[in-house]
């Protein structure tokens, strides 16, 4: 295409995390004076690619070249080149003031009277991007509203300090901004690009990307599947590009769900659709990660399992997705990890009945196929997939009528997945209800009903044959069209 | 006028101190004099220094359980080596500050829990202190004794010193670039590292500052008591933690205040005198001191909740 040397380019980038291929041969060149829109669904590899670009992750194969020269690429090299990043999770120090954060972010730029300089820098940066922002730069970040924090972070990324900003990566920068402020930001991005800067814009609001980016790259399963000028795309075209080619549906043919049984639980939120689940149903929660699915599971769990009322018949069981965070008990044996959920039922006169415990664990070992010679071994002796099976068995062992699953298949191999899918269907047929949050769209096709989440609320409900990848993608990425153009 | 949450946070220790002081004056009007105030707050100076030392550790989200033992060790060195062979004494104290910095490095590099490391170190410091001074004794260097008993005009030495210490520590932690960095590490370690700073050096600096203020606490203590003992400051560990929290600090999040910490230390020191003036039996004093602490912290939690609700409505 253009002859100008690329500001930053990756070629044939490959990266694996355990079982998961995050980047599968990505080549991408960023040139001065362009705004690259990067879109894709969960697990497409966007965040991984960003982390490669900013030097946070080293590639397993392939190379990163800055200014046409390949070399050592790490965080320091990226900073020296003038690369600035705004991450989806806020990365300011909440206990410091806005000006002090400017001091932290732009080191080596200040003299002895740095407090006044930092205040001036922060004020100028905010004025440049968000005129009329009304933010006091002496205020502690923790005392600002979420949108204001995001404004500060964005403004500081564009700030003129130290190495001038040449490449700014914005990862969902408008997620907590209202339409007017988002418009200011996008206008600034256009000005910055027109002046020769480069921006990588990641956003789930496609109209924003279409209106701002000069070129759009669509990723899917760790690969670039489309790379064209923005003018060549329409919103529908982008959604279509994110989806996969027609594929065999995994959905087993089932008799239509029984005529709307009494719902087991309903979670109504002030915004969006109420989420209902009935006995024997598998309800899926989908949408882009971090749009309120986990919060819904937590809220349901909190309501159905109050702190004081645990007992012999629990109403709800929970399968953790982040095994290390709220899943396994790392120092315990497989057996104890498995039976902890049903301890009340396995207890007689206040003592744990060892024989009943062993029998229960053994029964589930054969049922769910935990590959271990001895359940007395520590849980960490198992592979990740088998640890996840233990967590499933734990949830199913508790006689709870409702099972909540928080993206439980993260990093689990295909074989294990198929086994667990089978057990979920069998348990559902026996009358148990599941609420299943997953970042993988294919898993949604195993559900009876699916809620698509966007910005903290369920915005679409799909049932039966309506559950398709295209429909889910359309619902995840729609919206905001009118506002973003404002 | 709308009070900022920070001001409210800082107001609580001042209010608690004022209330206790009013109580003391009411029970014992003679305390309301130059000498009386000096006596009331005398022992608060080393406690304030130890509290500031603890504050630097808490600012980076760690906790030092060896503070009392370390202050005792510093006091023993001051009463022996610094008195007999000043150069050697100064070297030992400087080495102990360096040891603190090294502790910070080890804790950060190996990812060890600071509580465990410092708990272990407390026995090391205590053992060294016992080796130096097996029985209570030693003597304060003359200059130190003179410094701690100086009688400045207007304000008693204890209060003047507390104000000076608070100002210096405030400059370090709140105004200097190093202080911002240290608090930044407490607030969001990853973003500080991403911005290209060395978190390791920030932590080492925080620990070194803690060591420095710990040494100063030991020296001040010897200047007041004229002799030392290996167990002289053991209760400082918990007093210093309580002082930081009382003064508006938080265990995590890099939210600390130097002025608050000093006021918190003064409050704790005064609580003991207040209870004596109440003629409370010594058996009950520790419990009553704890009750005062809980009361003040409850007040702060209440104000925090109020602030949150106000913000929630806004």
Interface residues (C-beta under 8 A of the other chain):
Chain A: X75 X76 X79 X85 X91 X92 X93 X94 X95 X96 X100 X101 X103 X104 X105 X106 X107 X110 X114 X115 X139 X140 X143
Chain B: X4 X5 X6 X175 X177 X180 X181 X183 X184 X186 X187 X188 X190 X191 X192 X194 X195 X196 X197 X253 X254 X255
